[in-house]
Amino acid sequence: MATSTSTPPGIAQTVDLYAERLALPEPPPESEPWAPQSLTKGSAGIALLHIERAHAGLGTWQQADRWIRSAVAAPANITDNTGLYLGAPAITFMLDAAAGSDPSRYRGALAAIDGHVAAIAHHRADAAMERIAAGRLPGFREYDVFFGLTGIGALLLRRAPQGSAMERVLAYLVALSKPHRIDGQTLPGWWVNHDPHRRASPAYPGGHSNLGLAHGIAGPLSLLSRAMRRGVVVDGQHDTIINVCAWLDAWQQDGEAGPWWPEWITLPDLRQGRTSQPGPARPSWCYGTPGLARAGQLAALALGDGRRQQKYEQALFQCLNDPVQLGRIKDGGLCHGWAGVYQTVWRAAHDAITPVLADQLQCLADNLVRFADFEPVAGPG
């Protein structure tokens, strides 16, 4: 349905302020020549601000080009440390955003770097499939949004949805979802061998299953669903979406303020069949109900399941009307703060059955502006 999701008053003025503070890039540290290629802390991410302003006629392409040139000053990082948020994939995302609807803008640079991203995807998919065949547990960096194949796959869905690299990523995510047995215990295929901070911890014996959108199974679910909606499908993709939805159903908790999901499942949780998390945590994009509800909504849209779609949209709506959960948001940032919640709800509102989510945007925008105004820019990113 059509919803009113235009930019509310206040955000534009705040963006102007940040654009002024981030007018000129600074040279990167000599010890970190690839730092500008980061979407979180470097020039590539800041370039997106100026690119969007240029597209909207609020800034100039000269301003955007300064940051784009800063981001590509060093050769693109194509090592195993790259991902959507760093290196060649991040540069590709930035240039794709700059190109917009004009296929001639940055055409040569994009053509050159697209090949690197495809090669990275094939290489990483090969390594992941070898790991699965050997019966070892994965880590976040194999599959997550930030540095793993889900993030790279999201970029490929924009740039080369019919390419062989996209097919390899989807086939890998299907394989990732298949359960396996470790030491006599049946675990979901995305069960990782470390704690939520990528460390070995006695509090997480045997690792954990992460449900979040940033590092958990909600990320692959979102990509598989978005690809299916665009007609990009591999064998087993439909069943994988259904099976992951069943996992989320099994761990759904019903609270006074509406349904919520634990951030992760430990081995003791799995064995007992219940979560040790006492209630909903901070509602954010990376963890919490907003990101997970968006993933569930996308899955429902891919499956044509109106009842499931309504369930997840209602869960998001109830979360946004719970002052206890909203009170845990302490910053304006994208991952843990109001910017991420606003972006998630704005996108969910475009696909929603009813206008109730769109009706929340003004309040979310007000909170975003309030926190952004009182947070100084501590550095790039």
N, C-alpha and C positions, 0 to 999 in steps of 0.2 A: 504494500500500500504506500501511498505518498505521505511523507511526513515532513514537518517543518524542521529542518536540521541546519539552517544557515548559521553563520558565526554570530553568537550573541554579542551585544554591546559590551565593551570592556576588554575583551580579549584582544581586539585589534590594537587598542592603545597600549596594552601591555607588551604585545609583540613589537611594536615600534620602539619601546624602551629597550627591550633586549637587543634589537637590531642595532640600535645606536651604541650600546655597550660592546657589541661584538662586531664592530665595523671593520677592523683590520686584523688579519691573522698574525700570529707571532711565530718566529722560527721554532721548529721542533728541537727538543734536546738532542745533542749530538749522539747520545747513547741510545736514542729511540727514534731512528729515522722513519719508522713506520707509524709512529704515533698519530700523525695527521690522518692516516687512513682508518681511523676509528669512528664509528657512528656514535659512540657513547662519550668519548673524551677528546675527539680530534676534529680536524677541519672538515672531514667528510660529513659529520653530523651537523655542524654549524652551517655548512653550505646549504643544507636542506632548508633551513630557515630563510636564507636569502633567495634560494630558488623559488620557494613558494611565494614569497613577496614579489619576486619579479613576474611570475606567472599571473599574479593577481593585480599587477600594475601598481603595487604599493612600494616597490623598490626597483632597482635597476639591475640589468644583466651584468653591468660592470661590477656592481657589488658582489653579485653571486660568483662571477668569474674569478674574483680575487681568492675566494675560499676554495673554489674548485681547483684552481692552479696550485694552491697550497697543499691540497689533499693528494695531488698527483705529482708532487715535486720529486719524490723518490720512486723508483720502480715498484710496481704493485707487488705486494707480498702474496706469494702463491704457495707458501709452506703449509704444513699441517696445522699451524696455529691460526690459520685464517678461518673465517666464517662470515655469516651475514653481517656481523658487527665489526669486522676487521679485515683489512687486506683487499684483495681483488674483488670478492663479492660485495663488500661495502662500497668500493669505488664504483662498481657496476650499478648498484642501487642508486647512488648519488647521481650518476650520469643519466640513468633511466628517468629519474625524477626531473632532471633538467631538460631532457628531450621532450617530455610531455607528449603533446599531440603533433609535434613537428618532427617527422622522421629524419630530417636532414641535420638537426642539431646534434652535435657530437657523434655523428654516425660512424666516422672512422675509428674513434676511440672505443666506442661500444663494440664494434665488430671485432676489434683486436682483443678486448678483454673478455668478451663472451666466451671465446675459445678457452681461456684460462679457467673460467668458472665451470664450464662443462668438464674439463679435464680434472679439476678438483673433485667434482661430484662423482665421476667414474672411479677415481682413485680411492676416495673415501668409501664409496659403496662396495668396492672390491674388498677393502680391508674389513668392513663391517660384516660382510657375508662370510668371510673367512673366520671371523670371530664367532659368528653364530654356528657355523659348521663345527668349530672346535668345542662348542658347549660352554664358552666362557661368558661371564656377565659383562654388559656394556658399562660405560660411564656416560655422564651427561654429554660430554663433548662429541660423542659419536652421533647423537640424534637430536639434540635440543635446538631451540630457535636461535640462540645467540651464536654458537660456533659449530653446531652439528648439521646433520643432513636435512632436518626440517627447515631450518632457516635458509639453507642453500636451495632447497626445493621450492620454498616460497618465492625466491628470486627467479628461479627457472620458470615457474608458472607465469611470471610476468614477461620474461624475456624469450623463452623457447619452450612453450608448453607441449609441443608435439615432438620435441627432440628426444634423442636416446638417453641423454642424461636425466631428463625428467622421468622417463620410464624407469630408469635404474633406481632413482630415489624412491619412487612409489613402490616398486617391487621390494625394495629393502624395508620400507615401513610395514608392508604386509608381513614380511618375514619376522620383523622385530616383534610383532604382536603375538606371535605364536608362543604358547607356554613351553617351558622346559623344566626339567627336574635337576636340582642341585642338592646333593647330599640327602636324597630321599624326599625333598620338599618340592612340590610343584609351584613354580613361580611364573608370573607374567613375563613375557620376553623383554620388557623394558625395565625390569628390576635391575637397579644399578648396584655396583659393588662398593659403594662409598656412602658417606652421610650427605645431607643436603648441601654441605659446603665443600664437597668433593674431597673430603679427607677420610682417613680411616679413624673410626671413633668407637669406643666401647659402648656408647649409648645406642649404636646402630649395628649390632652384630649381624653379619650377613647382608648389610646394605639396606636398601629400602625401595619402595615403589613410589614414585613422585606423581602427583595428580595435577600439578600446576601447568599453566600454559607455557611458561618460559622454559622450564627444565623437565616437565613431566609429560605424561601421555596425552594431555589435552592439546599439546602442540602438534604432534603427528595427527591426531584426530582432526584438527582444524585444517591441516594441509590436505589430507586425504579427502575431506568433505568439500573443500573449495575446488579441488581438482575435479572431483566427480560432478560438481555443479557446472563445470565448464566442459564436460565431456571428455576429460583426460582420465582414462581408467585403465587399470591393469587387472590381471586375474587375481581374485581374492579381495579386491579393494572393498567391495560392497559388504562382504561378510566381516571384514576387519572393522569397519565402522560400526556394524551392529554389535560385534563382540566387545569393542571398547565401550560403547554405550552401556552394555550390560554390566561391565565392571564399574562404571560410574554409578549406575543404578544400585549396585550391591553395596556401595560405600556411601550412598547418600544418607545424610542425617537430617532429621526433622526437628527443628527448634521452634521456639515461640515466635521468632521473627521470620520464619520461613525455612526452607531447606538450605543446607550447606554441606560442604564436602571437606574432609580432612586434607591438609596440605600434602601429607605423605602417609604411607602405610609401612610400619616396621615389621620385622619377622614375628615378634610377639603379637602384634596386632593381627597379622594374617592368621596365625595359629589359633587365636582366640575368636576370630571372626568379628571383632569390634575395634574401633579406633580408641587410642588413648588420648586423643585431642579432646579437651572438655567442651569446646564450642567453636563457633566460627572465629577465624583470626582476622587480620587486617584485610579489608576488601580491596584488592589491587588487581592490576592486569596480570602480573607474573604469577601470583598465588591468589587464592580466595575466590569468592563467588563470581565477581565480574568476568574475569578471564575464562573461568570454567563454564559459566553460563553461556558466554559467546561461543565457545567451542561446541557445547551441546546444541545451541541454536543452529550453528552451521551444519552439524551432523543431521539434525532433524530436517533441514532444508534439502540436504543431499538425498535423504531417504524418502522425502515427501511425507513425513510423519508430522501432521499438524498438531496432534496431541502432545508429542514430545516438544515441539517448538513452543507451544503455549506454556508448557511446564517450565522450560528454562527461561523464557522471557518473564514469567511470573516470579521465578526465583530471583532474577536480577532486580526486578521492580521492588520486591520485598526487602532485598538487601539495601537498596538505595533509600528506603524509608525506615531503616533501623538506625537511630542515632548512636547506639552503642558501637555498631560496626564502623559507621562513618567517623566516629570520634577517634578511631585508631589511625586515621590518615593524618600524618603530621607534616607533609611537605607537598610541593607542587610538581614533583618529578614525574617522569613517564613510567618508571617501573613500579615504584611503591606509592606514588602520590596521585594527586588530583588530575594531572594531565593524562595519565594512563586510564583512569576511570572514565574521564570525559571522552577520550578517544574510543574506548571500548563501547560505551553506551551510545555514542554518536553513530558508530557503525552498526551496532545491533538495532538501533532505531530505524535505520534504512530498510531492514529486512523484517521488522516486527509486524505481527498480525494486527495489533492495535496501536494507538498513538501514545500509550501510557509512558513508554520509554522516552520518546521525544519530549514529552512534557517535563521530564526531569532535567533537561539539558541546561536551562537557564540557571537553575540552582547550582548545578555542577560547575558551570562557567563562573558563577560568582565566587565559589570556593576556590577555584583554580586561580582566579585573578587575585583574590585576597592573599593566598599563600605566595604567589609569585611576586607580588609587590613587596612583601616583607623579607624576601630572600635575596641577599646580594649575590651577584655572579662571582663565585669564588674562583673560577677558572674556566678554561675551555671545556665544552661538553655539557 
